[in-house]
Amino acid sequence: MEVVIVPDSAAGGELIAETLADLLRRKPDALLGVATGSTPLPVYEALAGKVRALEVDASRARICQLDEYVGLPFDHPESYRSVVLREVVEPLGLADASFMGPDGTAEDVASACLAYDRALAEAGGVDLQLLGIGTDGHIGFNEPCSSLASRTRIKTLTEQTRKDNARFFNGLDEVPHHVITQGIGTILEARHLVLLATGEAKADAVALAVEGPLSALVPASALQLHPRAAVVVDEAAASRLKLADYFRATYAAKPDWQGI
């Protein structure tokens, strides 16, 4: 696992956007896995800026969802389908057909989960999956004690996660209790994982995921198992890392061509 400490969220967004742009230059039809929430917005804004500046052609890119609320209609403004279309697909100038995600409105949710897992494999697998981290260490909606071998499935959100997400709704009561999420085993099948974390509220979770033991109690620690995983953190999110100076020195000595 590589840890990159950046000055702020804008610097992290630019770094990851350039990584995505490099991937699209090499593989124009790459399948990009995207996360939602406020943390990755600088990434999407920076990548859209590169597309507008003609620094990269994203017209053949494909976008896939990490997770989705169960029961929210597709056109609900806070369904993750709506969020991804609004924050990623439209700014990049992509057609809706370039997007794939699980069906949170399905009558048979279990079958919808299996179908999405199968669709990802049939699409050739995810080339780069962008991740965030919850204050309890979750990735996707794999809450603490999720199986490290789990596949795409339905999960019940913890009250803390619902409280964290209530800011996107008109109060806690509107936040769904259930979600479809790529499982940890599914996430680990992506060829490249990049986790972005910003702010002091994420510092404890980052430290446990990076420097703590591999544990289902901290789902993000599963990135330790991946052959190409990068954790990009701002100074605040890095504030609990014991090896922060080592991570800075390692990245400073890294060749520019190697990327993250």
C-alpha positions as CSV (number, residue, x, y, z in Angstrom):
1,M,0.0,0.0,0.0
2,E,1.3,3.4,-1.0
3,V,0.4,6.4,1.2
4,V,0.6,9.9,-0.3
5,I,0.3,13.0,1.9
6,V,-0.9,16.1,0.1
7,P,-1.3,19.7,1.4
8,D,-5.1,19.8,1.0
9,S,-8.1,18.3,-0.8
10,A,-7.5,20.3,-3.9
11,A,-4.0,18.9,-4.3
12,G,-5.4,15.4,-3.7
13,G,-8.1,15.9,-6.3
14,E,-5.5,17.1,-8.9
15,L,-3.2,14.2,-8.2
16,I,-5.9,11.5,-8.6
17,A,-7.5,13.3,-11.6
18,E,-4.1,13.1,-13.4
19,T,-3.9,9.4,-12.5
20,L,-7.3,8.9,-14.1
21,A,-6.3,11.0,-17.1
22,D,-3.1,8.9,-17.6
23,L,-5.2,5.8,-17.5
24,L,-7.6,7.1,-20.1
25,R,-4.7,8.1,-22.4
26,R,-3.5,4.5,-22.2
27,K,-6.9,2.9,-22.3
28,P,-9.6,5.2,-23.6
29,D,-12.5,2.9,-22.7
30,A,-11.3,2.2,-19.2
31,L,-14.0,1.3,-16.6
32,L,-13.7,3.8,-13.8
33,G,-15.3,3.0,-10.4
34,V,-16.5,6.1,-8.7
35,A,-17.4,7.0,-5.1
36,T,-20.0,9.5,-3.9
37,G,-20.0,12.0,-1.1
38,S,-18.2,15.3,-0.7
39,T,-14.6,14.0,-0.5
40,P,-14.2,13.0,-4.2
41,L,-15.7,16.1,-5.7
42,P,-12.3,17.8,-6.2
43,V,-11.2,14.7,-8.2
44,Y,-14.2,15.0,-10.5
45,E,-13.9,18.7,-10.9
46,A,-10.2,18.5,-11.8
47,L,-10.8,15.7,-14.3
48,A,-13.7,17.6,-16.0
49,G,-11.3,20.6,-16.2
50,K,-8.8,18.4,-18.0
51,V,-11.4,17.3,-20.4
52,R,-12.5,20.9,-21.2
53,A,-8.9,21.9,-21.7
54,L,-8.5,19.0,-24.2
55,E,-5.7,17.5,-22.0
56,V,-7.5,14.1,-22.1
57,D,-10.3,12.5,-24.1
58,A,-12.8,10.9,-21.9
59,S,-15.5,10.3,-24.5
60,R,-15.0,6.5,-24.4
61,A,-14.7,6.2,-20.7
62,R,-17.1,3.9,-18.8
63,I,-18.3,4.7,-15.3
64,C,-19.6,2.3,-12.6
65,Q,-21.2,2.8,-9.3
66,L,-19.8,1.6,-6.0
67,D,-23.0,1.4,-4.1
68,E,-26.7,2.5,-4.0
69,Y,-29.5,3.2,-1.6
70,V,-32.3,0.6,-1.5
71,G,-35.7,2.0,-2.2
72,L,-34.9,5.4,-3.6
73,P,-36.3,5.9,-7.1
74,F,-33.7,6.5,-9.8
75,D,-34.7,10.1,-10.2
76,H,-34.4,10.9,-6.5
77,P,-31.7,13.7,-6.2
78,E,-29.9,11.7,-3.6
79,S,-30.0,8.3,-5.2
80,Y,-26.4,7.5,-6.1
81,R,-27.4,7.0,-9.7
82,S,-28.5,10.6,-9.8
83,V,-25.4,11.8,-7.9
84,V,-23.0,10.0,-10.3
85,L,-24.8,11.2,-13.4
86,R,-24.8,14.8,-12.0
87,E,-21.3,14.9,-10.6
88,V,-19.3,12.6,-13.0
89,V,-21.1,11.6,-16.2
90,E,-22.5,14.9,-17.2
91,P,-19.4,17.1,-16.4
92,L,-17.3,14.7,-18.4
93,G,-19.7,14.9,-21.4
94,L,-20.5,11.2,-21.4
95,A,-23.7,9.6,-22.5
96,D,-25.9,7.9,-19.9
97,A,-25.1,4.6,-21.7
98,S,-21.6,4.8,-20.4
99,F,-22.8,4.4,-16.9
100,M,-23.6,1.1,-15.0
101,G,-24.9,0.6,-11.5
102,P,-27.0,-1.7,-9.3
103,D,-30.7,-1.5,-9.2
104,G,-31.8,-0.3,-5.8
105,T,-35.4,-0.3,-6.8
106,A,-35.6,-4.0,-7.7
107,E,-38.2,-6.1,-6.1
108,D,-35.7,-8.9,-5.8
109,V,-32.7,-7.0,-4.3
110,A,-30.6,-10.2,-3.8
111,S,-30.9,-11.0,-7.5
112,A,-30.0,-7.3,-8.4
113,C,-26.8,-7.7,-6.4
114,L,-25.8,-10.8,-8.2
115,A,-26.6,-9.2,-11.5
116,Y,-24.4,-6.2,-10.8
117,D,-21.5,-8.4,-9.7
118,R,-21.8,-10.4,-12.9
119,A,-22.1,-7.2,-15.0
120,L,-18.8,-5.8,-13.6
121,A,-17.0,-9.1,-14.6
122,E,-18.6,-9.2,-18.0
123,A,-17.5,-5.5,-18.6
124,G,-13.9,-6.7,-18.1
125,G,-13.5,-5.6,-14.5
126,V,-12.9,-2.2,-13.0
127,D,-9.6,-0.6,-14.1
128,L,-9.5,1.9,-11.2
129,Q,-11.8,2.2,-8.3
130,L,-11.9,5.4,-6.3
131,L,-12.8,5.0,-2.7
132,G,-13.6,7.1,0.4
133,I,-13.5,6.0,4.0
134,G,-16.1,6.3,6.7
135,T,-15.3,7.5,10.2
136,D,-15.7,3.9,11.2
137,G,-13.4,2.6,8.6
138,H,-16.0,1.4,6.0
139,I,-15.4,1.4,2.3
140,G,-18.3,1.4,0.0
141,F,-21.0,0.6,2.4
142,N,-19.1,-2.4,3.9
143,E,-19.7,-1.5,7.5
144,P,-17.4,-2.8,10.3
145,C,-17.3,-6.7,10.5
146,S,-18.1,-7.1,6.9
147,S,-16.5,-10.2,5.4
148,L,-13.2,-9.4,3.6
149,A,-14.4,-11.9,0.9
150,S,-17.8,-10.4,0.5
151,R,-19.5,-9.8,-2.9
152,T,-22.0,-7.2,-4.0
153,R,-24.9,-7.5,-1.5
154,I,-27.5,-5.7,0.6
155,K,-26.2,-4.1,3.8
156,T,-27.9,-2.4,6.8
157,L,-26.3,1.0,7.6
158,T,-25.1,1.8,11.1
159,E,-26.7,4.7,12.8
160,Q,-23.3,6.6,12.6
161,T,-23.3,6.2,8.8
162,R,-26.9,7.3,8.6
163,K,-26.1,10.4,10.7
164,D,-23.0,11.2,8.6
165,N,-25.2,11.1,5.4
166,A,-28.2,12.9,6.9
167,R,-26.7,16.2,5.7
168,F,-27.6,15.2,2.1
169,F,-31.2,14.7,3.1
170,N,-33.9,16.7,5.0
171,G,-33.0,15.0,8.3
172,L,-32.0,11.5,9.5
173,D,-35.5,10.1,9.0
174,E,-35.1,10.3,5.3
175,V,-31.9,8.4,5.1
176,P,-32.5,4.8,4.0
177,H,-31.6,1.9,6.3
178,H,-30.4,-0.4,3.5
179,V,-28.0,-0.2,0.6
180,I,-26.6,-2.3,-2.2
181,T,-22.8,-2.2,-2.1
182,Q,-19.9,-3.8,-3.9
183,G,-18.4,-6.2,-1.4
184,I,-14.9,-6.0,-0.2
185,G,-14.0,-9.1,-2.3
186,T,-15.5,-7.4,-5.3
187,I,-13.7,-4.1,-4.6
188,L,-10.4,-6.0,-4.3
189,E,-10.8,-7.3,-7.9
190,A,-10.3,-3.8,-9.4
191,R,-6.9,-3.5,-11.0
192,H,-6.0,-0.3,-9.1
193,L,-7.5,1.1,-5.9
194,V,-7.2,4.7,-4.8
195,L,-8.6,5.9,-1.5
196,L,-9.0,9.6,-0.8
197,A,-9.5,10.9,2.7
198,T,-9.5,14.5,3.9
199,G,-10.1,16.2,7.2
200,E,-9.3,15.4,10.8
201,A,-12.5,13.4,11.3
202,K,-11.0,10.7,9.1
203,A,-7.6,10.6,10.8
204,D,-8.3,7.7,13.2
205,A,-9.9,5.6,10.5
206,V,-7.0,6.2,8.1
207,A,-4.4,5.3,10.8
208,L,-6.2,2.0,11.6
209,A,-6.6,1.1,7.9
210,V,-3.0,1.9,7.0
211,E,-1.0,1.0,10.1
212,G,-3.3,-1.3,12.0
213,P,-3.8,-5.0,11.6
214,L,-5.9,-6.5,8.8
215,S,-9.3,-6.7,10.4
216,A,-13.0,-7.0,9.4
217,L,-13.6,-4.4,12.1
218,V,-11.8,-1.8,9.9
219,P,-13.0,-2.8,6.4
220,A,-10.6,-0.3,4.7
221,S,-7.7,-2.3,6.1
222,A,-8.4,-4.8,3.3
223,L,-6.5,-2.5,1.0
224,Q,-3.4,-3.9,2.6
225,L,-4.1,-7.1,0.6
226,H,-4.2,-5.4,-2.8
227,P,-1.1,-5.3,-5.1
228,R,-1.7,-1.8,-6.3
229,A,-3.5,0.4,-3.7
230,A,-2.8,4.0,-2.9
231,V,-4.1,6.1,0.0
232,V,-4.1,9.8,-0.6
233,V,-4.6,11.9,2.5
234,D,-4.4,15.6,3.4
235,E,-2.4,16.7,6.4
236,A,-5.4,16.6,8.7
237,A,-6.3,13.1,7.7
238,A,-2.7,12.0,8.1
239,S,-2.3,13.5,11.6
240,R,-2.6,10.1,13.4
241,L,-0.1,8.2,11.1
242,K,3.0,7.1,13.0
243,L,5.0,6.7,9.8
244,A,3.9,10.0,8.2
245,D,7.5,11.1,7.8
246,Y,8.5,7.9,6.1
247,F,5.5,8.1,3.7
248,R,6.6,11.7,2.8
249,A,10.2,10.6,2.2
250,T,9.1,7.6,0.1
251,Y,6.8,9.7,-2.1
252,A,9.4,12.5,-2.5
253,A,11.9,9.9,-3.8
254,K,9.5,8.3,-6.2
255,P,10.1,8.8,-10.0
256,D,7.6,11.2,-11.6
257,W,6.7,8.6,-14.3
258,Q,5.6,6.0,-11.8
259,G,2.4,7.8,-10.7
260,I,0.4,6.5,-7.8
